[in-house]
Amino acid sequence: MQQIATTQNSRQSPVIVAPILKYCLYARKSTEAEDKQALSIESQVKEMLSLAQRDNLNIIDIKREAHSSKEVGQRAVFNQMITEIREGKYNAILTWAPDRLSRNAGDLGSVVDLMDQKLLIEIRTHGQRFTNNPNEKFLLMILGSQAKLENDNKAVNVKRGLRTRCEMGYRPGVAPTGYLNEKHVDKKCQCRLDPKRAPVIKQIFEKLANENWSGRKVYMWLRDTGFKTRTGKALVLGNIYLILRNTFYYGEFEYPVGSGNWYNGKHTPIISKELFDKVQTTLNDRYIPKSESKEFAFTKLIKCGYCGSGISADEKFKKLLNGGVNRHVYYFCNKARDIACKNPALNEQSLIAELIELMDKINLDELGVKATVEKELARFNKFRIGVLGHNKETHNSDIDVRNYAKYLLNEGTLIEKRELLFFLKSKLILKDKKIILE
């Protein structure tokens, strides 16, 4: 911002004192395909420091960022720079090119807005200079809009190219297990049979269709034979069912998945359409949909202490001699990572007892339970004063937080129990019918 100095002689013209420019050097790594020839971050910094030394520029700070500038507000370093400009830490930016600052309209608008407010005096690049001048700001916006146009056109071109590949019969992306991607440049999106794994994939389909194997039995067979994917990993049970549902193996594919756009592939099928349909019939006959979706208080919050899988729950009902029914809930390893996991199940009452014992040992000051207590007390006091007519409020100091946590475990709702456990900073592990903190 300009300062005007005057002398005692009012007839003399005012002397305009130029503001002292304090620069922030901003360098961003290029992640766009069309910018492969752009300088790396350190190369940008080196070039800009040379320019600063040549023109005697005052560099206050240097900021480096690797995040793409295509999305608005997603760059933490850029956002910090904008905030510090508003705070007056510096009033100028030195960067390699205008598109280093922004490739979207939102971030570009925030930079121009700072210039309009006279908080940002100058933006200097390797070959250009932009100030709070209508023509220079217009040029800056044109260059930023051109970068956005390039991004938008690139997205359109990529989608068109992928659609063309699909119409040619080549599915984009990593080939599924049983195939290998061609690495030649002139064979993009093409794949060939994996001579080591394709026969095994065919056997998987045949065992379900002809020998009535289950997915779990296939998993055990693959584990015993030492089958590995091309990345050296074993197939988990979920991967096996994905393979059994994948139409790619008989020659058709949908791209993108869920779009409803189907294509005939030019790759060599591993199985026939008839074999695939027979497997689907077998899988559908075995699947019995649940009548309702049940929720349990402590699922998704506990891990298996043996294999690291999640913990699931189910309920069992037992008819009593007097005609009544007892409901029991059991928590157990879902065996997603190890189908042979031997971690025993634990009923809900014993699980709650374990958690209550844990509450006696853990430092509750590290939890967020107090916030829940204060919220409940405020609601309780409002009821006592507004409905019952009591004048005295119950204060937080009158409540034992540890006992309140135990009360929630025994009497709280499903949501209250989950919220209580979310306050724990450590992970809960179920092992040998005991709950421990990781």
PyMOL commands that set and color helices and strands:
alter all, ss='L'
color gray80, all
select helices_A, chain A and resi 33-35+41-55+76-86+98-101+105-116+134-167+185-187+198-210+215-225+237-244+247-250+273-286+348-361+364-366+369-388+396-398+401-411+414-422
alter helices_A, ss='H'
color red, helices_A
select strands_A, chain A and resi 3-5+15-17+23-28+59-65+92-95+122-124+129-131+179-181+191-193+252-254+262-264+302-304+311-319+325-333+346-347+428-431+434-437
alter strands_A, ss='S'
color yellow, strands_A
deselect
rebuild
show_as cartoon
